[in-house]
Amino acid sequence: MAIVYVPTPLRRLTGGQARVEVEANTVGELIEKLDAQFPGVKARLLEADSGEIKRFINVFVNGEEIRSLQGVDTPLDENAEVSIIPAMAGGR
């Protein structure tokens, strides 16, 4: 099972859980299963029209950003660690 590290802004959807386990073969499947268990996750992570990760969200699998891999089609092994990192902006 993949371990998913949930960022603070999404924890209200996961009942406050910072870490959840999901059995999935790809990042896309993982997001679908997360959304089935915690409705609203998918809408916050994926572009509605393309199904790709939103540009201000970074997803890492075992420390590698998925845009440099296969995007949502990035395969997950049994012990994958998936980190969801929202971009930070602001200030002067």
C-alpha positions as a Markdown table, in Angstrom:
| # | Residue | x | y | z |
|---|---|---|---|---|
| 1 | Met | 0.0 | 0.0 | 0.0 |
| 2 | Ala | 1.2 | 3.5 | -0.8 |
| 3 | Ile | 1.6 | 5.9 | 2.0 |
| 4 | Val | 0.1 | 9.4 | 1.2 |
| 5 | Tyr | 1.3 | 12.4 | 3.1 |
| 6 | Val | -1.6 | 14.8 | 3.2 |
| 7 | Pro | -0.9 | 18.6 | 3.3 |
| 8 | Thr | -2.6 | 20.7 | 6.0 |
| 9 | Pro | -5.1 | 22.3 | 3.6 |
| 10 | Leu | -6.5 | 18.9 | 2.6 |
| 11 | Arg | -6.6 | 17.4 | 6.1 |
| 12 | Arg | -10.1 | 18.8 | 6.8 |
| 13 | Leu | -11.2 | 16.3 | 4.0 |
| 14 | Thr | -9.3 | 13.4 | 5.6 |
| 15 | Gly | -10.7 | 13.9 | 9.1 |
| 16 | Gly | -7.4 | 15.5 | 10.2 |
| 17 | Gln | -5.3 | 12.7 | 9.1 |
| 18 | Ala | -1.8 | 13.7 | 8.0 |
| 19 | Arg | -1.0 | 10.3 | 6.5 |
| 20 | Val | -3.3 | 7.7 | 4.8 |
| 21 | Glu | -2.7 | 4.4 | 3.1 |
| 22 | Val | -4.1 | 3.6 | -0.3 |
| 23 | Glu | -3.7 | 0.6 | -2.5 |
| 24 | Ala | -3.3 | 1.8 | -6.1 |
| 25 | Asn | -1.2 | 1.0 | -9.2 |
| 26 | Thr | -0.8 | 4.6 | -10.5 |
| 27 | Val | -1.0 | 8.2 | -9.1 |
| 28 | Gly | -4.3 | 8.7 | -11.0 |
| 29 | Glu | -5.8 | 5.6 | -9.5 |
| 30 | Leu | -4.6 | 6.7 | -6.0 |
| 31 | Ile | -6.3 | 10.1 | -6.5 |
| 32 | Glu | -9.6 | 8.3 | -7.5 |
| 33 | Lys | -9.4 | 6.0 | -4.5 |
| 34 | Leu | -8.6 | 9.0 | -2.2 |
| 35 | Asp | -11.6 | 10.8 | -3.6 |
| 36 | Ala | -13.9 | 7.8 | -3.0 |
| 37 | Gln | -12.8 | 7.7 | 0.6 |
| 38 | Phe | -12.5 | 11.4 | 1.1 |
| 39 | Pro | -14.8 | 13.2 | -1.3 |
| 40 | Gly | -13.5 | 16.5 | -2.6 |
| 41 | Val | -9.8 | 15.5 | -2.8 |
| 42 | Lys | -9.9 | 15.0 | -6.6 |
| 43 | Ala | -11.4 | 18.4 | -7.3 |
| 44 | Arg | -8.6 | 20.1 | -5.3 |
| 45 | Leu | -5.8 | 18.1 | -7.1 |
| 46 | Leu | -6.8 | 17.7 | -10.7 |
| 47 | Glu | -7.8 | 20.0 | -13.5 |
| 48 | Ala | -11.4 | 19.2 | -14.4 |
| 49 | Asp | -10.9 | 19.5 | -18.2 |
| 50 | Ser | -7.6 | 17.6 | -18.6 |
| 51 | Gly | -7.4 | 15.3 | -15.6 |
| 52 | Glu | -3.8 | 16.5 | -14.9 |
| 53 | Ile | -2.5 | 17.7 | -11.6 |
| 54 | Lys | -3.2 | 21.4 | -11.1 |
| 55 | Arg | -0.2 | 23.6 | -11.9 |
| 56 | Phe | 0.1 | 24.9 | -8.3 |
| 57 | Ile | 0.1 | 21.4 | -6.8 |
| 58 | Asn | 3.2 | 19.2 | -6.8 |
| 59 | Val | 3.0 | 15.5 | -6.3 |
| 60 | Phe | 6.2 | 13.5 | -5.4 |
| 61 | Val | 6.5 | 9.7 | -5.5 |
| 62 | Asn | 9.5 | 8.5 | -3.5 |
| 63 | Gly | 11.0 | 12.0 | -3.7 |
| 64 | Glu | 10.6 | 12.5 | -7.5 |
| 65 | Glu | 8.1 | 15.0 | -8.9 |
| 66 | Ile | 5.6 | 13.2 | -11.1 |
| 67 | Arg | 5.8 | 15.8 | -13.9 |
| 68 | Ser | 9.3 | 14.6 | -14.6 |
| 69 | Leu | 8.0 | 11.0 | -14.6 |
| 70 | Gln | 4.7 | 9.9 | -16.2 |
| 71 | Gly | 2.3 | 12.4 | -14.6 |
| 72 | Val | -0.9 | 10.8 | -13.2 |
| 73 | Asp | 0.2 | 7.6 | -15.0 |
| 74 | Thr | 3.3 | 7.3 | -12.8 |
| 75 | Pro | 3.3 | 3.7 | -11.5 |
| 76 | Leu | 3.3 | 3.1 | -7.7 |
| 77 | Asp | 5.1 | 0.2 | -6.1 |
| 78 | Glu | 3.8 | -1.5 | -3.0 |
| 79 | Asn | 5.9 | 0.7 | -0.7 |
| 80 | Ala | 5.5 | 4.0 | -2.5 |
| 81 | Glu | 5.6 | 7.2 | -0.5 |
| 82 | Val | 3.4 | 9.9 | -2.1 |
| 83 | Ser | 3.7 | 13.5 | -1.0 |
| 84 | Ile | 1.2 | 16.2 | -2.0 |
| 85 | Ile | 2.7 | 19.7 | -1.8 |
| 86 | Pro | 0.6 | 22.8 | -2.6 |
| 87 | Ala | 2.7 | 25.7 | -3.9 |
| 88 | Met | 3.3 | 28.6 | -1.6 |
| 89 | Ala | 3.0 | 32.2 | -2.9 |
| 90 | Gly | 2.6 | 35.7 | -1.6 |
| 91 | Gly | 4.6 | 38.3 | 0.2 |
| 92 | Arg | 6.6 | 41.1 | -1.2 |
